Amino acid sequence: MMDDYKYLFKILVLGDSGVGKSCLLMRFSDGRFTGKYLCTVGVDFKVRTVEVAGQVVKLQIWDTAGEERFRSVLPAYYRGAHGVLLVYDTTSVSTFRSLDGWLKEIRRRCPDRVNVFLAGNKCDDLVGRQVSQQQATHYADHRELPFREVSAKSGANVNHVFAALAVGIFNRLVATTPPSTRLLAGQDRKVDPEDRKTAENPKIRLLSNGRLRSKPIESCC
């Protein structure tokens, strides 16, 4: 059992309703998938402990409701966020077109810099695809966002995107930051009793060689 951690990173999972945010988080935190539609009411969160550059990091991942009627409860949860996984649905062009609105909201709600990683979910559904990988890659490059297509159903690249986001936050707040201004959130704290079970989840060990890298990407097909 992992009883303590060095850093605590708060990550938000944002995107329109139905893009599969809850399913991605379930796949990452519990290693399972359900085909049933999961509508998040307000906000939910899960915890996963990982290892970055030999340091134990607790990821507190907040799953937010994408429906407009729940947007009013979100502003408070942006506070203190270190990273955002911004998700669209590769089988729904409307969710892709909503990304600019989400990025504008992130900039407005998070005055301090946060790491944003773009993920295109449901890439296993080749028949229903409406957004090509080339379109999304061009969009991400233009906005200087790291990007990967994922599948909560098959598990392809799900660990990769969360790991890469954790690595990006670590590099920004710890590895390249002077010690006097280095991230303090969560340092040398104990895991909360209610989080102990999730702390038992297998660690993600990321390669350490200068700037950190996560494991190779997987094919969605």
PEJO-V193393 format. One record per residue. N is the residue number from 1. PSI is psi in whole degrees, -180 to 180 (NA if undefined). OMEGA is omega in whole degrees, -180 to 180 (NA if undefined). Layout:
# PEJO-V193393
n:N psi:PSI omega:OMEGA
n:N psi:PSI omega:OMEGA
This chain:
# PEJO-V193393
n:1 psi:138 omega:179
n:2 psi:110 omega:-171
n:3 psi:-19 omega:-180
n:4 psi:174 omega:-178
n:5 psi:157 omega:-176
n:6 psi:-40 omega:-177
n:7 psi:149 omega:176
n:8 psi:120 omega:178
n:9 psi:127 omega:177
n:10 psi:123 omega:-178
n:11 psi:133 omega:176
n:12 psi:140 omega:173
n:13 psi:112 omega:-174
n:14 psi:158 omega:178
n:15 psi:169 omega:-179
n:16 psi:162 omega:176
n:17 psi:138 omega:176
n:18 psi:2 omega:-179
n:19 psi:-13 omega:178
n:20 psi:27 omega:-179
n:21 psi:-48 omega:-179
n:22 psi:-38 omega:180
n:23 psi:-38 omega:176
n:24 psi:-44 omega:-179
n:25 psi:-39 omega:177
n:26 psi:-43 omega:179
n:27 psi:-43 omega:-178
n:28 psi:-45 omega:-174
n:29 psi:-36 omega:-174
n:30 psi:-10 omega:180
n:31 psi:27 omega:-179
n:32 psi:169 omega:-178
n:33 psi:142 omega:173
n:34 psi:137 omega:179
n:35 psi:-7 omega:-180
n:36 psi:144 omega:178
n:37 psi:126 omega:-179
n:38 psi:111 omega:179
n:39 psi:113 omega:179
n:40 psi:127 omega:178
n:41 psi:103 omega:-178
n:42 psi:-111 omega:-176
n:43 psi:142 omega:174
n:44 psi:163 omega:177
n:45 psi:156 omega:175
n:46 psi:164 omega:-178
n:47 psi:138 omega:175
n:48 psi:132 omega:179
n:49 psi:131 omega:-180
n:50 psi:172 omega:178
n:51 psi:125 omega:180
n:52 psi:120 omega:178
n:53 psi:39 omega:179
n:54 psi:2 omega:179
n:55 psi:137 omega:178
n:56 psi:126 omega:-178
n:57 psi:129 omega:175
n:58 psi:123 omega:177
n:59 psi:118 omega:175
n:60 psi:105 omega:-170
n:61 psi:119 omega:-176
n:62 psi:121 omega:178
n:63 psi:115 omega:-173
n:64 psi:147 omega:178
n:65 psi:135 omega:-180
n:66 psi:-13 omega:-178
n:67 psi:143 omega:-176
n:68 psi:-36 omega:-176
n:69 psi:-15 omega:179
n:70 psi:-2 omega:-175
n:71 psi:-29 omega:-176
n:72 psi:-21 omega:-178
n:73 psi:-6 omega:-173
n:74 psi:-35 omega:-173
n:75 psi:-40 omega:-178
n:76 psi:-28 omega:-177
n:77 psi:-14 omega:175
n:78 psi:-28 omega:-175
n:79 psi:127 omega:177
n:80 psi:5 omega:-179
n:81 psi:140 omega:177
n:82 psi:-23 omega:-178
n:83 psi:159 omega:180
n:84 psi:129 omega:167
n:85 psi:110 omega:-177
n:86 psi:119 omega:-170
n:87 psi:137 omega:168
n:88 psi:170 omega:-178
n:89 psi:120 omega:-178
n:90 psi:-14 omega:178
n:91 psi:11 omega:-179
n:92 psi:104 omega:-178
n:93 psi:-27 omega:-180
n:94 psi:-35 omega:179
n:95 psi:-29 omega:176
n:96 psi:-40 omega:179
n:97 psi:-18 omega:180
n:98 psi:-9 omega:-173
n:99 psi:-40 omega:179
n:100 psi:-39 omega:178
n:101 psi:-41 omega:178
n:102 psi:-41 omega:179
n:103 psi:-38 omega:177
n:104 psi:-41 omega:179
n:105 psi:-41 omega:179
n:106 psi:-45 omega:179
n:107 psi:-36 omega:-179
n:108 psi:-40 omega:-175
n:109 psi:-20 omega:-178
n:110 psi:81 omega:-178
n:111 psi:-32 omega:175
n:112 psi:150 omega:-178
n:113 psi:137 omega:174
n:114 psi:153 omega:175
n:115 psi:129 omega:178
n:116 psi:128 omega:178
n:117 psi:128 omega:-179
n:118 psi:130 omega:-180
n:119 psi:130 omega:176
n:120 psi:105 omega:-176
n:121 psi:161 omega:178
n:122 psi:31 omega:-180
n:123 psi:-10 omega:176
n:124 psi:-20 omega:-179
n:125 psi:86 omega:-177
n:126 psi:-30 omega:-179
n:127 psi:-41 omega:-176
n:128 psi:1 omega:-175
n:129 psi:133 omega:176
n:130 psi:-17 omega:-180
n:131 psi:118 omega:-179
n:132 psi:158 omega:177
n:133 psi:-34 omega:179
n:134 psi:-42 omega:177
n:135 psi:-49 omega:-176
n:136 psi:-37 omega:178
n:137 psi:-43 omega:178
n:138 psi:-43 omega:180
n:139 psi:-48 omega:-178
n:140 psi:-42 omega:180
n:141 psi:-41 omega:-179
n:142 psi:-32 omega:-179
n:143 psi:9 omega:176
n:144 psi:47 omega:178
n:145 psi:136 omega:170
n:146 psi:145 omega:-173
n:147 psi:144 omega:173
n:148 psi:140 omega:171
n:149 psi:144 omega:-176
n:150 psi:169 omega:174
n:151 psi:112 omega:175
n:152 psi:-30 omega:-178
n:153 psi:-51 omega:-178
n:154 psi:-19 omega:-177
n:155 psi:-2 omega:-177
n:156 psi:124 omega:174
n:157 psi:5 omega:-179
n:158 psi:-50 omega:177
n:159 psi:-37 omega:-178
n:160 psi:-47 omega:-174
n:161 psi:-39 omega:178
n:162 psi:-40 omega:178
n:163 psi:-45 omega:-180
n:164 psi:-37 omega:177
n:165 psi:-43 omega:178
n:166 psi:-41 omega:179
n:167 psi:-42 omega:179
n:168 psi:-43 omega:178
n:169 psi:-44 omega:180
n:170 psi:-46 omega:-180
n:171 psi:-38 omega:-178
n:172 psi:-43 omega:-171
n:173 psi:-17 omega:-176
n:174 psi:-60 omega:-171
n:175 psi:-36 omega:-176
n:176 psi:16 omega:-178
n:177 psi:135 omega:177
n:178 psi:143 omega:-178
n:179 psi:-34 omega:-177
n:180 psi:-24 omega:-179
n:181 psi:14 omega:-176
n:182 psi:152 omega:179
n:183 psi:131 omega:179
n:184 psi:-19 omega:-175
n:185 psi:122 omega:173
n:186 psi:2 omega:-179
n:187 psi:136 omega:174
n:188 psi:35 omega:176
n:189 psi:157 omega:178
n:190 psi:151 omega:175
n:191 psi:135 omega:178
n:192 psi:146 omega:-178
n:193 psi:-40 omega:-178
n:194 psi:-13 omega:-180
n:195 psi:1 omega:-173
n:196 psi:-36 omega:-179
n:197 psi:-42 omega:179
n:198 psi:-26 omega:178
n:199 psi:-16 omega:179
n:200 psi:-9 omega:179
n:201 psi:149 omega:-180
n:202 psi:143 omega:179
n:203 psi:152 omega:169
n:204 psi:114 omega:180
n:205 psi:121 omega:-178
n:206 psi:143 omega:-177
n:207 psi:137 omega:-180
n:208 psi:112 omega:178
n:209 psi:82 omega:-172
n:210 psi:-124 omega:171
n:211 psi:141 omega:-172
n:212 psi:153 omega:178
n:213 psi:151 omega:173
n:214 psi:180 omega:-174
n:215 psi:162 omega:-179
n:216 psi:151 omega:-179
n:217 psi:157 omega:-179
n:218 psi:162 omega:176
n:219 psi:141 omega:178
n:220 psi:-17 omega:-175
n:221 psi:NA omega:NA
